[in-house]
């Protein structure tokens, strides 16, 4: 594989999953980790990715938040519009982080009266613009890799609440393995979020469906709703619709 092809693959994986590990890319591309590191350094120098220890991040994670760097932005806006139907007056809602959830926070109608808990400072700031929404930010160590709070403190706080609905973005979702991720700290936080929620909605662009990461968050049976940029009758959603409600 030519260097240009290899780097195009790396950029796509970063855009799709927000974060990549050098060790994973080395296996996927069948090249040495030194080769991957050189590629990531070059991409970072060109301003295409953010280099971090052990891998790289999408530029959408760069603070302050930059809309122009958001991958599949229109698809994420469509998912956000569909997700509004899940939120009703009087609900207590727990939301994660990520660009799709930020899009949702921006378009929540002004007349909806709800309490929102969130692990994302960026989402909290968007929600705070809504006059009728009470926003409770869960505290903990801010992860620079994900822009959400992580750690034991977050898990302890989540164990003390019960919410009507949890809304999560996802790294990967499949029929057999359910929700999976590549970050161990994020896995622990998402597990705690799901555990304290009556219902769970997963927001996912089509490209992330039927894909897998190394670490399992929860089986598909723990998901109540799947919201995608596809129409509910799309062939690729047929198997998902047997288990969960597809929007």
C-alpha positions, 0 to 999 in steps of 0.5 A: 500500500502506498503512503498516500493510501495508508494515510487516507485510511488513517484519516478516515478511521480518525474521522469515523471513530474520533481516536485511533491507536498506533498499535491498532493501525499497525495491525490493520495496515500490516506495517510497523508501529514506527511507520504509523508514528511517522504517518501520524507525525506527518499528518499532524504537522499538516494540520490534519489530525491531533497527535497524542500519546499512542495515537491520534485524535480527530481535529473535532476534539480541538478546543475551542470546538470547531464546527468545520472539523466535524466529520459527517456533520449533516448526517449528525444534524439529521440524527439530532433532529430525529432524537428530539422525539425521544425527549418529553417534558418532565424527563430526567435525561443523561447525555454523553459527549461527542459531536452528535450529542452536541448537535442535539443539545443545540436544537432542543426546543426552548419550550421543553422543560427537563433536567439534564445530567451530562459528563461533557462540559461542551454539552453542558454549555450548549444545554445551558443556553436553554432557559427551561432546562436544568443542567447538572454537570457531573464532575471528574477528571477531564479527559483531553482525548474525549472532552468528557469527565472520567474516573471513579468520582464520575462512576460514584455520582452516576450510581446515585442517580436514576434517569428516564433516558440516557443518550449516547454517541457510540464508537461502534455498534454491532448485532453480535457485540453490541456497543464497543469502544477503544478507550477503557476509561470511556467504557467504564463511564458508559457502563455506569451511565447505562446502569442508571438509566431506564432506557438507552438511546444510541446515536450513530451515523451509518458508517459506525454500524456493524463495526467493532472495537476491542472493548465491550460496553454493553450488549445490544439488548441494553439499548432501547432506541437506535437513531441513525441518519438512515430511514428505519426501513433501510436494509442494513437496519433490518437485524437491529430492528428485530431487537430495538426500536430504530428511528 
